[in-house]
């Protein structure tokens, strides 16, 4: 029979995209991870993932299985963590890093809720848009947006952020709605001067991600400023949907080129890859994961 860890490993395989990546994230061997997946598949009597030399994808049964176990498993792990916490003294300090805008808007509520539940834990929340170095900055955890490097750190996937191309309604009425990403190169765009993509916007064409070089009358090193410039009618913008949802609901902007949407961006929480985490830090990781499972409406219209 599979145990609780086998179910958690299955979810990790889906989130990480491969057995080897899931094994690294969970600090176990690839062989033991493969055996755990085989044990789980034997117990349900069908294949849950389709393995090829290039990719690992869910079978139809695997998709159904994932949807049925994700929430109850999260609740079971949370109950286990709560019971462990009640039997142990959860105390001490935690330094948690995060990007400024996302950290303040989306991570802080989870950290505040955790602090309320564990009043003996002292939390220092360190916000910076530089890529945080855990050892140099004495961080126990850091929340990072974007693809992960092979850094030796352990990671837990939190959420995938939907991204959109958008414009003010007045701009669309005046200039017309673009129909293909190739038009972006000749249209005014509001450019973010930070991050890996900047003036090379990713779009998805026929299932393949391409980058289109853009330019325009307004550039800024601040996401909020760029979003407001788009809403004011200066041109097209690219943003994670959670940042502009209030503009969308207020009727100020509309998404465009939805059939060519940029690929989503993953968000992970990272920690040191060696040694067993202190209980307070493990509980903080679980609290972050649970928070984002319960708030997947970051991407909802």
Beta strands, then each sheet from edge to edge (+ up, - down):
strand 1: 49-51
strand 2: 56-58
strand 3: 92-98
strand 4: 121-127
strand 5: 141-145
strand 6: 154-161
strand 7: 163-168
strand 8: 188-192
strand 9: 200-205
strand 10: 208-213
strand 11: 215-220
strand 12: 237-240
strand 13: 253-256
strand 14: 265-271
sheet 1: 1+ 2-
sheet 2: 4+ 3+ 5+ 14- 6+
sheet 3: 12+ 7- 13+
sheet 4: 8+ 11+
sheet 5: 9+ 10-
end
